[in-house]
Amino acid sequence: MLVCFLCLFSCNHTSREKKKKETVQSESNDLERIRNTGTLRAVVDYNSTNYFVYRGKPMGFKYELLKQLTSDLGVNLEIVVSNNLAETFDGLQNKRFDLIAKNLTVTKQRNSLVDFTVPLEQTRQVLVQRSRENQLDSVYVNSTLELAGKKIHVQKNTSYYRRMVNLSEEIGEDIYIVQDTVYGVEQLIALVAEGEINYTVCDENIALLNKMYYPNLDVSLKVSFPQNIAWAVRKDSKEWKEYLDNWISKFKTSRKYHVLYHKYFESPRTAERLESDFHSISGGNISKYDNYIKELSEEYGCDWRLIASVAYHESRFNAQAESWAGAYGLMQIMPSTARSLGVENFERPKQNIRAGILLLDWLDEQLSESVRDSTERIKFVLASYNVGLGHVKDAQRLARKYKKNSEIWDDNVDFYLRNKSAEKYYKDPVVRWGYCRGEEAYLYVSKVLNNYQHYLNVIPE
């Protein structure tokens, strides 16, 4: 018996140790963890090429690359915005992010901190200054030697700063380098164009893109040799880096990659976007109805960016939009609903927005007792706005019947709403409103909240 007990103890101990080891290995394997959690957390910088909002839609070269990557991985994308490189590297080390998806120049110093993927592209650093006809002769720079004694503003903790330090050594003269802690690269370019500062340094493709928007700029002076641009992962994240290297190498040869590159760096429409009032960087507006949305949102105590996201998904900000069912306007309000809410002239944009907000507010009140957490309740409210309160209440009843949490949306109530098109559920005795195509409402909630998060990332309150 003693021998049997010792054998059993030994087996259990070995099993526990093996399980513990597997858990540790799983936690250290970033690729496996990303797949298990179903979410890739990527940090990007907010600028007119990588990530921005245009006419209510999130866009950007790096953003679209990430969307393709997560689609191929079969996971969701969670975007974090940071234009602070020290914060970016710290966030990667502390596992706030899984991937730095920025225009990172590969340097020896950075190689000691992170593991770089294979290069996405190559670029050179250039001096950004006003063109000769827009500049005094004593200010315009023809060669790197003429940078001696000049003051150059660069974003803090970037390879641009290090390059200027090295260039100062190479020419044997002082270059006065100001590390800016407030502005990003494109804001510094704008300051040069507007005459607030004389010089900054950035990657050539970024400079050429911004020259479309600021024709008075000169970006012809190269200040570095070609350099590799890559993404970065945590040190020793072997499987994740290997997956990314293979994916990038393959995707870079695809037609889709070249279409995306043309869209953001070569197309004449790039300048058109940058000049638009509805570009989050240059214009700062989501739509031409922002003032109405802000005014009414403040009146009713809600975040205007959430209302803007609803309007975008309902009508793409088309005030004359009309559905096959008769819903009308920016917020796609049914005439009978508008009248029941006391709103006349709902065809007018401002009144249509008012009716939409009042409906959302009413739905929130109807759900306040059955979903007590206000943040969680937003998902139920949006689903009800799309498919009707009765169907959402049915899904809650089904959740309770099948021992799920009727106050939690994800993996609880959403499952039963999505499946209310199945006879097993829509004919269940607890269901009062019958059949519905709940998958559409489920996707609606996801899309509205996804856009809302993008607006939170880049649009001021």
C-alpha positions as CSV (number, residue, x, y, z in Angstrom):
1,M,0.0,0.0,0.0
2,L,2.9,2.3,0.9
3,V,4.4,1.7,-2.5
4,C,1.1,2.3,-4.3
5,F,0.6,5.6,-2.3
6,L,4.2,6.8,-3.2
7,C,3.6,5.9,-6.9
8,L,0.3,7.8,-6.9
9,F,1.8,10.8,-5.1
10,S,4.7,10.7,-7.6
11,C,2.3,10.6,-10.6
12,N,0.1,13.4,-9.3
13,H,3.2,15.5,-8.5
14,T,4.6,14.9,-12.0
15,S,1.2,15.7,-13.5
16,R,1.0,19.0,-11.6
17,E,4.5,19.9,-12.5
18,K,3.9,19.1,-16.2
19,K,0.6,21.2,-16.1
20,K,2.4,24.0,-14.4
21,K,5.2,23.9,-17.0
22,E,2.7,23.9,-19.8
23,T,0.9,26.9,-18.3
24,V,4.2,28.9,-18.0
25,Q,5.1,28.0,-21.6
26,S,1.6,29.0,-22.8
27,E,1.9,32.4,-21.0
28,S,5.3,33.0,-22.5
29,N,4.2,32.1,-26.0
30,D,2.7,35.3,-27.3
31,L,1.3,33.8,-30.5
32,E,-0.5,31.1,-28.5
33,R,-1.8,33.6,-26.0
34,I,-3.1,36.0,-28.7
35,R,-5.0,33.1,-30.4
36,N,-6.4,31.9,-27.0
37,T,-7.6,35.4,-26.0
38,G,-8.9,36.2,-29.5
39,T,-7.4,39.7,-29.4
40,L,-4.2,41.3,-30.8
41,R,-3.3,44.5,-29.0
42,A,-1.3,46.7,-31.3
43,V,0.1,50.2,-30.6
44,V,0.2,52.6,-33.4
45,D,1.0,56.3,-33.8
46,Y,-1.7,58.7,-34.8
47,N,-0.8,60.4,-38.1
48,S,-2.1,60.9,-41.6
49,T,-0.6,57.7,-42.9
50,N,-0.7,55.0,-40.1
51,Y,-4.0,55.6,-38.4
52,F,-6.7,58.3,-38.5
53,V,-10.5,58.8,-39.0
54,Y,-11.8,60.1,-42.3
55,R,-15.5,60.8,-42.8
56,G,-16.3,58.7,-39.8
57,K,-14.3,55.7,-40.9
58,P,-11.0,54.5,-39.3
59,M,-8.3,54.4,-41.9
60,G,-4.5,54.2,-42.3
61,F,-1.8,52.1,-43.9
62,K,-0.7,50.4,-40.7
63,Y,-4.3,50.1,-39.6
64,E,-5.3,48.3,-42.7
65,L,-2.2,46.0,-42.5
66,L,-3.2,45.1,-39.0
67,K,-6.8,44.4,-40.0
68,Q,-5.5,42.0,-42.7
69,L,-3.1,40.4,-40.2
70,T,-5.9,39.9,-37.6
71,S,-8.2,38.6,-40.2
72,D,-5.6,36.0,-41.2
73,L,-5.0,35.1,-37.6
74,G,-8.7,34.9,-36.8
75,V,-8.6,37.3,-33.9
76,N,-9.9,40.8,-33.1
77,L,-7.8,43.9,-33.3
78,E,-7.5,46.2,-30.3
79,I,-5.8,49.5,-31.3
80,V,-3.9,51.6,-28.7
81,V,-2.6,55.0,-29.7
82,S,0.6,56.4,-28.4
83,N,2.9,59.0,-30.1
84,N,5.4,58.7,-27.2
85,L,8.1,56.2,-28.0
86,A,9.3,55.7,-24.4
87,E,5.7,54.9,-23.4
88,T,5.5,52.6,-26.4
89,F,8.6,50.5,-25.6
90,D,7.6,50.4,-21.9
91,G,4.1,49.2,-22.8
92,L,5.5,46.4,-24.9
93,Q,7.8,45.2,-22.1
94,N,5.0,45.3,-19.6
95,K,2.7,43.3,-22.0
96,R,0.1,46.1,-22.4
97,F,0.7,45.6,-26.2
98,D,1.6,42.5,-28.2
99,L,3.0,44.4,-31.2
100,I,4.5,47.8,-32.0
101,A,3.1,48.6,-35.4
102,K,4.8,51.9,-36.1
103,N,7.4,53.2,-38.6
104,L,10.2,52.0,-36.4
105,T,13.7,52.6,-37.8
106,V,15.8,49.5,-37.0
107,T,18.8,50.6,-34.9
108,K,21.5,48.8,-32.9
109,Q,20.3,50.5,-29.7
110,R,16.7,49.4,-30.2
111,N,17.8,45.9,-31.1
112,S,18.9,45.5,-27.5
113,L,15.4,46.3,-26.3
114,V,13.1,44.5,-28.8
115,D,13.0,42.0,-31.6
116,F,12.3,43.5,-34.9
117,T,10.3,41.8,-37.7
118,V,11.6,41.6,-41.2
119,P,11.5,45.1,-42.7
120,L,8.2,46.3,-44.1
121,E,9.9,49.0,-46.2
122,Q,13.0,51.2,-46.4
123,T,13.3,54.9,-46.1
124,R,15.7,57.7,-45.6
125,Q,15.5,60.6,-43.2
126,V,15.2,64.0,-44.8
127,L,15.2,67.6,-43.6
128,V,11.9,69.4,-43.8
129,Q,12.2,73.1,-44.4
130,R,10.3,75.8,-46.3
131,S,11.2,76.0,-50.0
132,R,13.7,78.6,-51.1
133,E,11.1,81.0,-52.5
134,N,9.3,80.8,-49.1
135,Q,12.5,81.3,-47.1
136,L,15.3,83.7,-46.4
137,D,18.6,82.8,-48.0
138,S,20.2,82.6,-44.6
139,V,17.7,80.1,-43.5
140,Y,17.4,77.8,-46.5
141,V,19.8,74.8,-46.3
142,N,21.5,73.3,-49.4
143,S,23.7,70.7,-47.7
144,T,24.1,68.9,-44.4
145,L,27.2,71.1,-43.7
146,E,25.0,74.1,-43.6
147,L,23.1,72.6,-40.6
148,A,26.0,73.8,-38.4
149,G,24.6,76.3,-35.8
150,K,21.0,75.6,-36.9
151,K,18.1,74.7,-34.5
152,I,16.2,71.6,-35.5
153,H,13.1,70.4,-33.7
154,V,12.5,66.6,-33.6
155,Q,10.1,64.3,-31.7
156,K,11.7,63.1,-28.5
157,N,13.2,59.6,-28.2
158,T,13.2,59.0,-31.9
159,S,15.8,57.9,-34.4
160,Y,15.7,61.4,-35.8
161,Y,17.3,62.8,-32.7
162,R,20.0,60.1,-32.7
163,R,20.7,60.9,-36.4
164,M,21.1,64.6,-35.7
165,V,23.5,63.9,-32.9
166,N,25.6,61.7,-35.2
167,L,25.4,64.2,-38.0
168,S,26.7,66.9,-35.6
169,E,29.7,64.7,-35.0
170,E,30.2,64.0,-38.7
171,I,30.3,67.7,-39.7
172,G,32.4,68.7,-36.7
173,E,30.0,71.5,-35.7
174,D,27.1,71.9,-33.2
175,I,23.6,71.3,-34.4
176,Y,21.1,72.6,-31.8
177,I,18.6,69.8,-31.4
178,V,15.3,70.5,-29.6
179,Q,13.5,67.3,-28.5
180,D,9.8,68.1,-28.6
181,T,7.7,66.3,-26.0
182,V,4.4,67.7,-27.1
183,Y,4.1,67.3,-30.9
184,G,4.3,64.3,-33.1
185,V,6.2,64.2,-36.4
186,E,3.4,65.6,-38.5
187,Q,2.6,68.4,-36.1
188,L,6.2,69.5,-36.3
189,I,6.0,69.4,-40.1
190,A,2.9,71.7,-39.9
191,L,4.8,74.1,-37.7
192,V,7.6,74.3,-40.3
193,A,5.0,75.0,-43.1
194,E,3.4,77.7,-41.0
195,G,6.7,79.4,-40.2
196,E,6.6,78.6,-36.4
197,I,9.9,76.7,-36.6
198,N,12.5,76.4,-39.4
199,Y,13.4,72.7,-39.5
200,T,12.4,69.2,-38.5
201,V,13.5,65.7,-39.7
202,C,11.3,62.8,-40.7
203,D,11.2,59.7,-42.9
204,E,11.1,60.6,-46.6
205,N,7.8,58.9,-47.4
206,I,6.1,60.9,-44.6
207,A,7.7,64.1,-45.9
208,L,6.6,63.5,-49.5
209,L,3.1,62.8,-48.3
210,N,2.9,66.0,-46.3
211,K,4.4,68.0,-49.1
212,M,1.2,67.3,-51.0
213,Y,-0.7,69.1,-48.3
214,Y,1.9,71.8,-47.7
215,P,3.3,72.8,-51.2
216,N,5.6,75.4,-49.6
217,L,7.8,72.7,-48.1
218,D,11.1,71.5,-49.4
219,V,12.0,67.9,-48.5
220,S,14.9,67.3,-50.9
221,L,17.9,67.2,-48.5
222,K,18.7,63.7,-47.4
223,V,20.3,63.4,-44.0
224,S,20.7,59.6,-43.7
225,F,21.4,56.5,-45.7
226,P,18.5,54.2,-46.5
227,Q,17.2,52.5,-43.3
228,N,15.0,49.6,-42.6
229,I,11.5,50.2,-41.2
230,A,9.9,47.3,-39.2
231,W,7.5,46.3,-36.4
232,A,8.7,45.1,-33.0
233,V,7.8,42.4,-30.5
234,R,9.1,41.5,-27.1
235,K,12.5,40.0,-26.8
236,D,12.6,36.2,-27.2
237,S,9.0,36.1,-28.5
238,K,10.2,33.5,-31.0
239,E,7.0,32.0,-32.3
240,W,5.2,35.3,-32.6
241,K,8.2,36.9,-34.5
242,E,8.4,33.9,-36.8
243,Y,4.7,34.1,-37.6
244,L,5.0,37.8,-38.3
245,D,8.1,37.4,-40.4
246,N,6.4,34.8,-42.6
247,W,3.2,36.8,-42.9
248,I,4.9,40.1,-43.7
249,S,7.2,38.4,-46.3
250,K,4.2,36.8,-48.0
251,F,1.8,39.8,-47.8
252,K,4.4,42.3,-49.2
253,T,4.4,40.4,-52.5
254,S,0.6,40.5,-52.8
255,R,-1.4,42.8,-55.0
256,K,-3.4,43.9,-52.0
257,Y,-0.2,45.3,-50.3
258,H,0.7,47.3,-53.4
259,V,-2.9,48.6,-53.6
260,L,-2.8,49.8,-50.0
261,Y,0.6,51.4,-50.5
262,H,-0.6,53.3,-53.5
263,K,-3.8,54.3,-51.6
264,Y,-1.9,56.0,-48.8
265,F,1.3,57.2,-50.3
266,E,0.9,57.7,-54.1
267,S,-2.7,58.3,-54.9
268,P,-3.8,61.9,-55.7
269,R,-6.7,61.4,-53.3
270,T,-4.3,61.4,-50.4
271,A,-4.0,65.2,-50.7
272,E,-7.8,65.4,-51.0
273,R,-8.2,63.5,-47.8
274,L,-5.7,65.7,-46.0
275,E,-7.4,68.9,-47.1
276,S,-10.8,67.7,-45.9
277,D,-12.6,69.1,-42.9
278,F,-13.6,65.5,-42.1
279,H,-10.1,64.3,-41.7
280,S,-9.4,63.8,-37.9
281,I,-6.0,65.4,-38.2
282,S,-6.4,68.3,-40.6
283,G,-10.1,69.1,-40.0
284,G,-10.9,67.4,-36.7
285,N,-14.5,66.7,-37.7
286,I,-16.3,63.4,-38.1
287,S,-19.2,64.8,-40.2
288,K,-20.9,68.1,-41.2
289,Y,-23.5,67.4,-38.5
290,D,-21.0,67.4,-35.6
291,N,-22.3,70.7,-34.1
292,Y,-25.8,69.3,-33.9
293,I,-24.6,66.0,-32.4
294,K,-22.5,67.8,-29.8
295,E,-25.2,70.2,-28.8
296,L,-27.9,67.6,-28.4
297,S,-25.6,65.1,-26.7
298,E,-24.6,67.7,-24.2
299,E,-28.3,68.5,-23.6
300,Y,-29.1,64.8,-22.9
301,G,-25.9,63.9,-21.1
302,C,-24.3,61.5,-23.5
303,D,-21.0,61.2,-25.3
304,W,-21.3,62.8,-28.7
305,R,-18.8,60.4,-30.3
306,L,-21.1,57.4,-29.5
307,I,-24.0,59.2,-31.1
308,A,-21.8,60.0,-34.1
309,S,-20.8,56.3,-34.4
310,V,-24.5,55.3,-34.4
311,A,-25.3,57.9,-37.1
312,Y,-22.3,56.6,-39.2
313,H,-23.5,53.1,-39.1
314,E,-27.2,54.0,-39.6
315,S,-26.8,56.3,-42.6
316,R,-23.1,57.1,-43.3
317,F,-24.2,60.6,-42.3
318,N,-26.7,60.8,-45.2
319,A,-29.5,63.0,-43.9
320,Q,-31.9,61.8,-46.7
321,A,-31.2,58.1,-46.3
322,E,-34.4,56.0,-46.2
323,S,-34.6,52.2,-45.6
324,W,-37.0,49.8,-47.3
325,A,-38.9,49.7,-44.0
326,G,-39.4,53.4,-43.9
327,A,-36.8,54.4,-41.4
328,Y,-35.4,57.9,-42.3
329,G,-32.5,60.2,-41.8
330,L,-29.2,60.3,-40.0
331,M,-30.4,58.1,-37.2
332,Q,-32.8,56.0,-39.3
333,I,-35.9,56.8,-37.2
334,M,-39.3,55.3,-38.0
335,P,-42.0,58.1,-38.3
336,S,-44.2,56.4,-35.7
337,T,-41.2,56.2,-33.3
338,A,-40.4,59.9,-33.7
339,R,-44.0,60.9,-33.1
340,S,-44.2,58.7,-30.0
341,L,-41.1,60.5,-28.7
342,G,-42.7,63.8,-29.2
343,V,-40.5,64.8,-32.1
344,E,-42.0,66.6,-35.1
345,N,-40.2,67.4,-38.3
346,F,-38.0,64.4,-37.9
347,E,-37.0,64.8,-41.6
348,R,-34.8,67.7,-40.5
349,P,-31.2,66.6,-39.5
350,K,-31.2,68.2,-36.0
351,Q,-34.6,66.8,-35.1
352,N,-33.7,63.4,-36.5
353,I,-30.6,63.3,-34.2
354,R,-32.8,64.4,-31.3
355,A,-35.2,61.5,-31.9
356,G,-32.4,59.0,-32.1
357,I,-30.9,60.2,-28.8
358,L,-34.3,60.1,-27.1
359,L,-34.9,56.6,-28.4
360,L,-31.4,55.5,-27.0
361,D,-32.2,57.2,-23.7
362,W,-35.6,55.5,-23.5
363,L,-34.0,52.1,-24.2
364,D,-31.4,52.7,-21.5
365,E,-34.2,53.4,-19.0
366,Q,-36.1,50.3,-20.0
367,L,-33.0,48.2,-19.5
368,S,-31.7,49.8,-16.3
369,E,-33.1,47.2,-13.9
370,S,-32.3,44.1,-15.9
371,V,-28.7,45.3,-16.8
372,R,-27.4,47.2,-13.8
373,D,-23.9,48.0,-15.1
374,S,-24.2,51.1,-17.2
375,T,-21.1,50.3,-19.3
376,E,-22.4,46.8,-20.1
377,R,-25.9,48.2,-20.7
378,I,-24.7,50.2,-23.8
379,K,-24.4,46.9,-25.7
380,F,-28.0,45.9,-24.9
381,V,-29.2,49.4,-25.8
382,L,-27.5,49.3,-29.2
383,A,-28.8,45.9,-29.9
384,S,-32.3,47.1,-29.0
385,Y,-31.9,50.1,-31.2
386,N,-31.1,47.8,-34.1
387,V,-33.5,44.9,-33.7
388,G,-36.0,46.0,-31.1
389,L,-36.2,45.8,-27.3
390,G,-38.6,42.8,-27.3
391,H,-36.0,40.6,-29.1
392,V,-33.3,41.6,-26.7
393,K,-35.5,40.9,-23.7
394,D,-36.3,37.4,-25.3
395,A,-32.5,36.8,-25.5
396,Q,-32.2,37.7,-21.8
397,R,-35.0,35.2,-20.9
398,L,-33.3,32.5,-22.9
399,A,-30.0,33.3,-21.1
400,R,-31.6,32.9,-17.7
401,K,-33.3,29.6,-18.8
402,Y,-30.0,28.1,-19.9
403,K,-28.1,29.3,-16.8
404,K,-26.2,32.1,-18.4
405,N,-25.8,35.6,-17.1
406,S,-28.6,37.8,-18.4
407,E,-26.8,41.0,-17.5
408,I,-23.7,40.2,-19.6
409,W,-23.6,40.6,-23.3
410,D,-20.5,38.8,-24.5
411,D,-20.7,35.0,-24.6
412,N,-24.0,35.2,-22.7
413,V,-27.0,37.1,-24.0
414,D,-25.4,37.8,-27.4
415,F,-25.4,34.0,-28.1
416,Y,-29.2,33.7,-27.8
417,L,-29.9,36.8,-29.8
418,R,-27.6,35.6,-32.6
419,N,-29.5,32.3,-32.6
420,K,-33.0,33.5,-32.4
421,S,-33.3,32.6,-36.1
422,A,-33.1,28.9,-35.0
423,E,-36.4,27.1,-34.4
424,K,-35.1,25.7,-31.1
425,Y,-34.9,29.2,-29.7
426,Y,-37.5,31.3,-31.4
427,K,-40.2,28.7,-30.5
428,D,-39.0,28.3,-26.9
429,P,-41.9,29.0,-24.5
430,V,-40.0,31.9,-22.8
431,V,-39.8,33.7,-26.1
432,R,-42.5,36.3,-26.7
433,W,-41.4,38.0,-30.0
434,G,-40.6,35.0,-32.1
435,Y,-38.1,34.8,-35.0
436,C,-35.5,37.4,-35.7
437,R,-32.2,37.7,-37.5
438,G,-30.1,38.4,-34.4
439,E,-26.8,38.1,-36.2
440,E,-27.3,41.5,-37.8
441,A,-27.9,43.1,-34.4
442,Y,-24.9,41.3,-32.9
443,L,-22.6,42.7,-35.7
444,Y,-24.2,46.1,-35.4
445,V,-23.2,46.3,-31.7
446,S,-19.7,45.3,-32.5
447,K,-19.3,47.7,-35.4
448,V,-20.8,50.7,-33.5
449,L,-18.6,50.1,-30.4
450,N,-15.6,49.5,-32.6
451,N,-16.0,52.8,-34.4
452,Y,-16.7,54.5,-31.1
453,Q,-13.4,53.3,-29.7
454,H,-11.6,54.7,-32.8
455,Y,-13.3,58.0,-32.2
456,L,-12.2,57.9,-28.5
457,N,-8.7,57.3,-29.7
458,V,-8.4,60.3,-32.0
459,I,-11.3,62.7,-31.6
460,P,-11.3,65.2,-28.7
461,E,-14.2,65.2,-26.3
